[in-house]
Amino acid sequence: METTALNYRVIIEPDEETGTGKAGFTAFCPTLGIADDGATVEQALRNIKRLITFHLDCLVQEKQEIPSPDHEEGFVTTVRIETPLYHTAV
């Protein structure tokens, strides 16, 4: 069976584990619109990789188009902006 390597961007953020309320991490793949979680960054990455594989397999079985992979050159970051005009709920 021939395989193809696809790269999809995954964003990992601290969060609470689903169902337990314990501290953990959420891994989100914006291109595919799917997310999974884990107790550690590594576990969240393992879980999202399995979910991405499952999601793509389902698309193939349903004869749906596979979303284009993300470019490897991109990156995700945050910037800190200080302003007295904007307040967030804490």
N, C-alpha and C positions, 0 to 999 in steps of 0.2 A: 504494500500500500504506500503510495506517494504521500509525503507530508509537506506542509508549508509552514514556515515560522512567521507568526504575526505578532506585532508589538502593540499592546494597548496600554494607555496611560492609566495608572492606578494611584489614587490619592488616599493616604492613610492618615487618620486623625484619631486622637484619644477620644474614647467614648465609653459607654457602659455596655457590657455584654448583654445581648438579647436574652431575656428570660431570667437572668441572675441578678442584674443590677450591679454586678462587680465591675471594677475598672477594667477596661480593655481597649481595643482598637477597632475602628471600622475601616474597611478597605472599599473604596468606591471606584468603579470604572465608568467615567462619564460618557464615553463613546457608546458603550453598550447599555447604559442606564441600569446597571446592576450593582449590588453591594453585598458584602458579607462581613463577618466580624471574627474576632479571636481574642484570647487572653493576652497574647503577645503580638508584636509586629510580625514576627515570623509566622505565627499561626494564622493571622489575618491574611497574610500574603498567600499561604498555602490554600486557605479556604477560597479566596477570590480566584486563584488560578484554576481550582477545580470547578468553580461556578462558571468562569469564562469558558472553559472547555465544554462543560455541559450545555451552556447557552448556545455556543456555536454549533455543537452537534445537533441540538434541537432545530436550529435554523436550517441546517443542511437537510435533515430528515423531512422538514416541512417545505423544502424547496424554496426557502426564503433567501434573500440576498444577505451576504455577510458584510457587515459594516467595514468600511475601509479602516485599516490599522492606523494608529497614530504615528506621527513622525518622531524619530528618536531624538532629534535635535532639540525639541521643546523641553521645557521644565516648568515646574510649579513652585511658586514661592509666595511669601506674604510680605507686605510692607506695613510699617507702623506709621500711622498718621495721627498727630495730636491736634485736636481741635476742640474748642469749648462749645461748639455748635451741635455736636452729635453725642448722644448718651445711649449706651446699651443697657439692657436689662441684665443684671448680674444675679 
